[in-house]
Amino acid sequence: MAEKPTDASGRERWDDGLIARRAAERTAPEEPAPEEPAAADADAEDLRGFGGNYGGGLRTRLDALHELVGLSRARVESTALAEAGRVLDEAAARQRLSSRHTVVALAGATGSGKSTLFNALAGVAVSETGLRRPTTSAPLALTWSEGAAGLLDRLGVPGRLRRRPLAGGAADAGLQSLVLIDLPDHDSAVTAHRDQVDRALGLVDAVIWVVDPEKYADAALHERYLRPLAGHAEVTFVVLNQVDRLGAEAAELVLDDLRRLLDEDGMALGEHGEPGATVLPVSALTGEGVPELRELLARFVQERTAPERRLAADIDAAAAKLRPAYVADGRSGLGERSREEFAGRLAVAVGAQAAGEAAERVWRRGAIRACGSPWLRLHRWYERKRAHGSTDPRLTAPAEDELTARQRVEQAVRIVADEASRGLPAPWAHAVREAATRGAEGLPEALDELTVTLGDPAARPPRPAWWPAAVLVQVLMTLLQLLGALWLVGQIVGVVEPGLLPPVLVMLGGIAGGPLVEWACESAVKGPARRYGQEAERKLAEAAAACGRARVLDPVSAELLRYREVREQYARVAGPRPSPRIVGAGPRGSVPRLGATRAGVRLR
C-alpha cells in the first residue's frame, strides 16, 4: 500500500479519510496568518464546507471535489487522485493567506530581458541584469504593500530577496496589492533553477511570460509550459520584449506569429475580447509599452479575482484528468430486464421448473393410484418392481447435476455483472464485477440449503377432499366385480339358481365402472395438479431470486449507487463555471481587456 502524503509537520493531508477530515475541520483551531494578524481577523469568516470563504461557485466546486476524493479513495487509484489532492491542498493553503494580494510571476527564457522588465516595473534596479547566464538564480519578490509575508514564505522567497519599488505616486496606487516575482530562467542549465520555476508556477495567481523576438517560438516554452497550462489562459500574459530591436512591420509579423502559436497551444485567444491570454509588445530597455503593462496589471490586481480564477483553472485541469474515471460511455446501470433474466437463470439452476413438473406428476400419480382399480394397481406395482431391479443405463440419474447447477449459477452471475458494468469507467466497472464475484462465492451452497429448507414439493402432496369418495366408489366397483364373479361360481356349483344375465351385468358394471371412475378422477385432478406444480415452481424461483438479490444484486446496486453519487459530485466539480469578469473593460481606446489579442497594444 502506498504511503499517504504528509505535510511539512508529518501530518496526513487531504486523503486521510472523509470522516476524519470533517472532524478535523470542525475541531482544529485556526492559526492566524503570521504576517498580518489584523488583516486575518478582518477577513475571517465562518468557513462553511471545504470551500471556505471562496466565491459561491468556486466553493461549490471545491466542496464537491473534496467529497469526490473522499468517496473515491477505495475505488480509484491514488495516482489518479493525486492532482485533485494537490488542488485541495493548494486551495486550503491559499485561503489561509492574504486575499488582498495578487501574486504575479515574471517567467521567461535566458536573455529574454525578464529582469530588465522587472526593474522597469519597479522603477528601480532591484534585479541584477547582465551578460552572465543565468543571471537570476533565485526568486526575487517585489511588493508594493505590507501583509504579503505569508505568500512569500509559501513561495520560498527568503527575506533578503524581498524588495519594495521606487515610490511612484499616484501611478503606483493601483499596484498596492501586487506581489511581483522574478523567477529564474525556465531553460537554465542549472536543474535547481528549473525546479524553482516549476514549483513557483504551481503556486502563483498569474504569470507573465516574457519572450523575445528570437526565442518566442521555442519548443521548450510551448510544449513544457504554455500547452499544458492552456486552461490557465485567463491568468496568463505573454509579453513580447525587445521590440525596439524590430521595425514596426517586423514587430507586427512577429506578434501575429506569436498569436498563431498561442492559438495552436490552446490558449483561448480570440478576436472579440473573450477570456484568454493577453499578448502585448514592450521594450523594457526603452520603456515602450511598460506604462500600458503597469496599467493593465493595476486593473488586473484591483479585480482581486486572480486567485479564484487560478484555482478554478486548476480544478478544470484536475477534472479533465479525472474524467476517464467518472464519465461513462452511454447509459449504465442494472435494468429491470437484467434483474428478471438473472432471477430466471437462478430458477433454472435450482431446477424450479423441473421441481414444479415433478410435483404435478406426483399429484396426478397419487390421484390415479388412490382412485385406480385394484387390478391396475397390482399391474403398476409389478412394473415398478421390475424397473427397480433393472440395470438399464438410461434409467440411471446423471452424475454431474450438482456441477451443472454450479456452472449455471456462475454463468448467471457473470452475465449480470457484465451487464451492470457495461459502459462504466474502468475503476467502477471493476468494483461492480468484484462485488458480484464476492456475492457469488457462497451462492450455490446457499441455493442448495434453500432447496433443502423448502423441502421437496413432490414428497407429500396434499390430498383433495373428494379423494375418499372416489376411493369408496372404486371399492364399490370392485365389490360389484367380485359379487358378479361369486354369483356365477354359485350357479356353476348349483348353490344359486341358474341365470347368466344378472351376474354378468353386475360383473360388467364393476369392470367398466372401475376405469370410468379412474378416468374421471384423472380428468378432475389435471387442473389442481397443474396449479400445485406452478405454485411449487413459483415458490422455489422466488426463494432463489431473493437469495441472488441479497447476495449479488444488492451489492452490485450499492456500487452503482455509489458511482451515481460520485458522478453527481464530478458534475459539480467539472462545471459549469461562472463567466469570469473581464479586466480593464472600459471605453474604446483604453488599456486592452484581458483576452483581447488582436485589439491589444500596438506599436506606436
N, C-alpha and C positions, 0 to 999 in steps of 0.2 A: 504494500500500500504506500502510495506517495505521501511524503510529509506535507503537512498543512503549512501554508505560508504564514510567516510571522512578521510582526513589525520590528522596529529597532529595539524595543524593550523585551522581545521574545514572546510577546503575547500573540495568540492566533488572531487572524484578521477576518475578512468577510466570510470565509467558508467554515466557520466554527459551529454551524448549525443554526437553523432558522429560529428555533425557540430560544436558544442561548443568546443569540444576537438581540432578540427583542427584550429579553430580560436584562441584558447588559445596557441596552439603550435606556431602559426605564430607571435602572439603579445607579449607573455610573455617573459620578458628578462631572460636570463640565468644567474643564480647566480654562481659565481666562487666557486670552491671547497675550503672550509675554510682551509684545511690542506696543500694544495700545489697549490697556485695560479699560480706560474710559470709553473709548470708541466701541469696544466689545460690549460694554454694558448698555450703551445707547442703542446698538443694533441688535441686542439679544431679543429673541422671540421664542414663543412656545414651539419647540420642534415637534411637528406632527408627522410621524412616519419618517422613513429614511430620507426623504427629500428635504426635510428641514425647512429652512426659510427661502428656498428657491421659489421661482415663479410657479404658478399653478400647473401649467402644462408640463414643465420640467420636473416638478415634484412628483406628479403622477407617474411619469416615465421612470424616475429613479425608484419610487416605491415598487412599481411593477417589476423592474429589473432585480431589485432586492428579493422580492417574493419568488421571482423566476429562478434565481440561483438557488434559493433555499429548497424549492420544490424539485429541483433537477439534480441535486448532488448525488442521489442514489441511482440516477438513470443515465445522465450524460457524463462523459469523461471529463475529468478535471482540466485537461488541456484545452478542451473546447470552452470551458467556463472561465479560463484564466483571464481573458481580455475583459469579460464582464466584471470579474472581481477587481481588476485593476481600475476600471472606471468607477466602481463603487468606492474604492479606497481613495481615489483622487477627488471624487465629489465630496466625500466626508472631510478630507483634509482641507479642500479649498473653502468650504463653507464655514470652517472654524477660523479662517483668516480674514483679513480685511476685505470687505465687499466694496469699499470706496475706491480701491486702486485697481488699475488695469495694467497687467504685466505684458509688455510687448518686447519680443526678441528681435534683434538685428542678426540675420544669418546670411552667410554668403561664402563664396569660394575665395581662395587665396588671390590677392591682388585685385579684388572687386571694388576696393575703396570703402569697405564696410566701416572701418574705424574712422576714416575721414568723415563719412556721413554722420557717424555717431557724434563726433566733435562738432560738426556743423549744427546739429540739432541741439547740442548742449550750449553752444555759444562760447565754448572754451575748450582748449585742448586737454581733455581728460583721458583719452585713449591714445596709446602710443601708436604712431604710424611710422612707416619706414620701408626700406627695401628688403630688410631681412625677413625671411619667410620660414615658419609662420610668425607674424608679429604678435597677435593676440593669443596668449597661452592659457588664459583662464577667463571665465565670465566676469565682465565688468558692469556694474549697475549704476544707473543714473536715476535719481529720484527727485521729483520736484516738490515733494511734501513729506511730512513725517508720517509714521504709522505703518510703514511697509517692511519693517524688520522681519516679521514672521514670514512674509512671502520670500524675502531674500534668503532667509535661513533654509527655507524649503528648497530653494534653487541651489543652495550650496555656495552662495557668494560670500566670501569672507569679508569681515568688516573693513579691512584695509583696501578693498576694491569697490567700496561704495562711495559714489561721488554725488555732488549737488551741482546743478547747472549754474551758469552765469546769470545773475538776475536780469530778466528781460522785460520787466514792467508788465504792462497790460498784455503784451504778446504771449507771455507765459501763463496767463490766468487760466486758459483752457487746458493746460497741461499739468495742473496741480495734482491730479490723481494718476499721472502716468509714471510707470516704472519701466525704464528702458534698459534692456540687457544687451551688451555687446558680446556675442558668442565667438568662440574660436572658429577657425575655418573648417567647414564641413569636409573639405578634401585634404585636410592636413596630413602630412606624412606621419605625424605622431598619433598613435592609436588612441591615447588618452584624450586627445582633443576631440576626436570624432565621437568618443563615448560621452563626453561632456555635452556636445551638441545634441546627440540623440536623447539624452536624459532631459535636457532643458526643453526641447521641443515638445516633450510629453507633458510638461508642467505649465508652460506659459499660456496666457489667454489669447495671444495673437502673435503673428510673426511677420516681419518684413524681410523678404528675400531680396538681397542686393545682388544684381547681376551686372556684368559689364559687356560691352559690345563683342568681346572676344569669346567669353565663356557662357553666354546666355543660353546656348543650346547644348550645354554639357550634359552627356547622358547620365553621369553620376547624380546630378541635381534632379533631373526629371524622373529617372527611374527609381531612385532611392528615396526621394522626399516628396516631390510635387505630385507624382501619380498616386502613391499610397495615401497622401493626405488630401486627395481631391475633394473629399466630403467636408473639409475644413476651409473651403474657399471663402466663406463669409468672414473669416477672421484672418485672411491672408492678403498681404500686399506684395506686389512684385515691382521693385524699383529698378529701372534701367539707369545705372550710374555712368558717369564719364561721357555723357552725351556731348560735352564740349569738344571731344575728340572727333565728332562726326559733324557733317554738314546737316542742314535741315532736311534735305531729301533723303539722305542716307539714314538719318535718325528715324524718319517715318517708316522706311523699309524695315529697319531692324525691329521697331515696335510692332509692325504688322506681323513679322515673322515670329516674334515672341508671343504675341496673342494666339497665333495659329498653333504653336507648340503647346501653349496652355490649354487651348481648346482640345487638343488631342490627349492631353493629360486628364481631361475631365474636370477642369477647374470651374465649370459652370459659368463661363464667360458669356455675355450676351450683349445685344445691341440696345436694349431698352431699359437698362438700369435694374434688371432683376438681380437677386442676390448672387454674388460671385466675388472673385478676387479683383482687386484694383491694380491696374497697371499704369504707371506714370514715369516719365523721364525726369531725371535730376542730374545736376552736376555738383557733387559735394565740394569740389575744388573751387568753382566759381560762385557757388551759391544759387545757381539757376534751378528753379523748381523746389528748393528747400523750404521757402515760406509756404508754398502750397501744401507740401507734405506736412509741415507743422500744423497748418490749419486743419488738414484732413485728420491728423492724429488727435487734435483737440476735439473735433466733433465726435470722433470715434470714442474717445475716453469719456466725454460728457454723457454719452448714452448709457454707460455703465452696464451694458448688456454683453460685453465680450466674454466674461467668464461663463455665463449661461449658454451663449452661442457655442463656445468651445466645448462645453460639456455635452450639449445636445449633439454636436458633431461626433464626439466620442461615443455617445450612446448609439448613434446611427451606425458607426463602424462596428461596434460590438454586436449590434442586432444583425448586421449583414453577415458577420462571421457565424452567428448562431442560427441563421435561417435554415441551413440544412438539417439542424437538429430538432426543429419545431414545426416546419411547414410541410404538410402532407401533400402528396400528388393526387389531387382529387378527393372524393368523398371517402371517409374512413369510418370504421365502426363495425358493430355487430348488429345486423338487421334481424327482424323477426323471422324472416325466412331461414336464415342461417341457424337460428336457435331451434326452429322446428325440425330442420333437417338433422341437426345434432341429436335431438331427442329421438328422432326416428331411427338413427343409426344405433343408438344405445338400446332401443327397444329390440332391434334385430339382434344385437349382440347378446342380450339376455334371453332371447327366444320368446318374446312376448306373444308373437303370433302363433308360434308352434304350441305354446302353453295353452292359449285360448282354443286352438283347434283340438288339442288333446282333451281339454275339459269338455268341449262339446261332444266329442266322440264318447267319452266316458259316460256322460249323461245319457246319451242315446242308447249306448250299450247296456247301461244299468236298467233303463226302462224296458228294453227288449228282453233282457234277462229276467226281470221281475214279472213281466206280463206275458212271456212266451210259454208255449205248451211244454209239458214235462219231457215229451219225446224230443223236441227241438233242443231243449237244454241239455239232454243227455248226449245228443249228437255233437253239440258245440263243446261240451266238456271233453268228449273223446278227441276232437280236433285239437283242442288246446293241449291235451295231454301228449298227443303225438308231436305237436310242434315244439313243446317244451324240451323234448329229448332230441330234437333234430340238430344236426351239425352243419346245416346249410350256411355258408359264409354270408349269404345275402341277408340273413336274419341277425347277423352279429352287429352290435352297435358300433359306430365309428369310434376309433380310439383317440382322435385328436379334436374332439368337440371343444374341450376347455382351451386348447391352444388357439383354435379358430376364433373363439369368443374374445380372447385377449387381443388377438390381432385386429379384430373388428373395433374394439374399444380404442386401441392405439390409433387406428386409421381415423376414427371419428374425431378424436382429439386433435390429430394433426390437421385435418381438414378445417375444423372450426378455428384453430389457431392461425392458419394461413389466411382464412377469410377475414378474421378480425384484424390481422396485422397488415393486410394488403393496403398499400398506399401510405402507410405511416413512415415517418422518418426512421432511420436505422436504429437509434437508441430505443425508441418506444416500440418499434416492431419486435426488437429482441426482448424487451421487457414483457410484451404480451405473450410471445411464444414461450418464454421462460415460466410465466405464471401458469399457462396451460399445461406445460410439462410437469411442473411441480404438483398440480392438482391431479394429473393422470397417474402419478406413481402408485397410489393405492386404490385407484378406481375399479379395476377388475375384481379385486378381492372384496371391495365394498359392495359391488353388484352381486357377487356370489352370496355374501351374507344377507343381502336384501332378499334374494330369492328364497333362501332358507327361512328367513323370518316370516315372509308372507305365506310360505307353505305351498305345497302342490295343489292347485285348484282341482286337479283331477283325482286327488286321493280320496276325498269323501264328499262327493257332490250331494247337494240337498235332494230330498225326495218330495215330489209333488203330493198334494193331499189326496189326489184321486188314484194314486197307485194301489192302495189296499183294495179299493172297489174293483179295479181292473184285475188284480190278482184273484179276488174272490170269484169273479166271472170266469176267469180262466180255469179255476178249480172246478167250477160247476160244469164247464165244458168237458173237462177230463172225467168227471164223475159220470156224465152222460155217456161218454165213450165206454167206460167200464161197465155201466149199467146195461148198455146195449149188448156188450160182449157177454156178460153173465147171463143175460136173458137168452141169448142164442145157445149158450152152453147148456142152460137148463132145459131148453127144448130138445137139444140133442140127447141128453141123458134121460129125458122123459119126466123131469121134475115139473116142468112148466108146460102148459098146453101149447101145442104147436100153433105157430102164426109168424111167418117170416117177416112180414112188412113192418109191424110196430118196432121190434128191436132194431131192425136195420135203419129205420128212420131215426130212432133215438141215437144210434151209433153214428150215423152220418151227420146228424145235427151237431154232436160233440166234436166230430172230426173237422167239420167245416167251420164251426164256431171258434175253435181254438186259433187257427191262423187269422181268422177275421178279427178277433179281439187283439191279436198281436199287431196286425197291420194298422188297426185304429189307434192303438197306443203309440206306435212308431210315428204315425202322422201327427198325432197330438203333441208329441214331445219335440218335434223339429224346432218350432218357434222358441220355446223356453230354453232348449239346449243351445240354440244359436245365441240367444241373449246372454246366457250364462257364460258361454265361451268368450263373447265380446267383452263382458264385464271383467272376466279374469284377465284378458289381454290388456284392457284399459288400465286396470289397477297396477299390473306389473310394469307397463310402459310409463305410467305416471310416476311410479316409485323410482324407476331407473332415470327418468328425466330429472326428478328432484335431486337425486344423488349427483348426477352430472352437473346440474346447475350449481349446487353448493360447492362442488369440488373444482369445477373448471370454469363455468360461465361467470360465476360471481367474481372470482379473482381476475379474469380477463376483463370484465366490465369495470372493475375497480381501476385497472391500469388504463383503460380507455377514458375513464372519468378523470383520472389524474392528467392524462395527456390533454384533454379538453381544457382543464383548468390552466395548465401551463401554456397552452396555445392562446388562451384569452390573455394571460399575462404578457406573452410575447407580442400580441397585437397591440397592447398598450405601450410596450417598450418601443416597438417599431414606428409608432406614429398614430395618427397624423400629427406632424409638428406644427405649431402655430407659425404664421408668417413672421419672420424677424423684421424689426424696424430698420429702415434704411437710414444710414448715417449721412448727414450732410444734405438732406433734401431741402432745397432752397430755391430761390429764384434763378432764372436762367442766367448763365454766366458766372455762377458762384463755383465754389470748390466742388469737384466731381463727387457723385454719390458712390458709396460702397457698392461695387458691382458694375459701375459704368466703366466700360473699357474703351470702346471707340470714341466715346464722348469724354475721355479723360483729358488730363492736362496736355496741351500741345506745346511744342517748342515755339517760342516767340521769334 
